[in-house]
Amino acid sequence: MTGPENYRDAVAILTGESCDYGCPHTGCAHEMAYLARAQVHATLALTVAVVAGTSMNRADRAEWAGAIGDGAP
């Protein structure tokens, strides 16, 4: 999984998923598991971005720009 893919997954988890069990309150264990998954994906995305740093090629920069919705190459 690439950095941008991890970033997209983190965003998707945070914006699209909620407790599947219909808990009546926020902060249930299920919601905390979603947040933990999102954090893992975000950490992996950040790690890839830091390691690639300024040596990223044009295609990789374009993939990141698409993932974050920037559109800049």
N, C-alpha and C positions, 0 to 999 in steps of 0.2 A: 504494500500500500504506500503510495507516495505521500509527501507532505501535504500537498493540496487536497488529496483524497481524505486524509485524516482531518484536515480543517473543515472540509464540507460535512463530514460525518459528525463532527462536534457541533457545528451549527444546526444540522438537521435534528440532532438529539435535543438540543436546547429549545428549538422552535417548533418541533413537530410532535414530540412524544410526551405523554403524560402517564400517570398511573393507570395501568390496564385493569386494575382491580376496583376502580371507582371509589377509592378512599375519599372520605368527605373532607379531608383536611390537607393542607400543603405540608410538606416536610415528612411525609410517610416514608417508610423504609424503601418502598418501590421508587419513589421520586428521587431519593438519595442515590439509589443505584444508577438511575439515568444520569444524574449529575456527575457521578464518579466516572461513568463511561465517557461522557463528554470531556471531562478533564483529562483522561488518558489520551484521547484523540488529539486534544489541543496541545498537550505536552509533546506528543510525537511529532505533530506538525511543526511546533517551534524548534524542536531538536533538528529536524531536517533543514529548516530554513537557516538556522545558525551554522550548521555544518557546511551547507552549500555556500553561504555568505555571498561575497561579491564575485565568486567564480561561477555563478549560475549562468548557464547559456541562455540564449534568447528564447528557446522553446520552453525551458523551465520557468523563466520569468513570465512568459505568457500564460503558462498553466497556473501559476500563483495568482497572477492578475485576474484570471477568470474565476478562480476559487474565491477570492475576496471581493469580487465584483468591481474591481478597479477599471478593467478594460485597457489599461496602459500597457504597452509591450515592455 
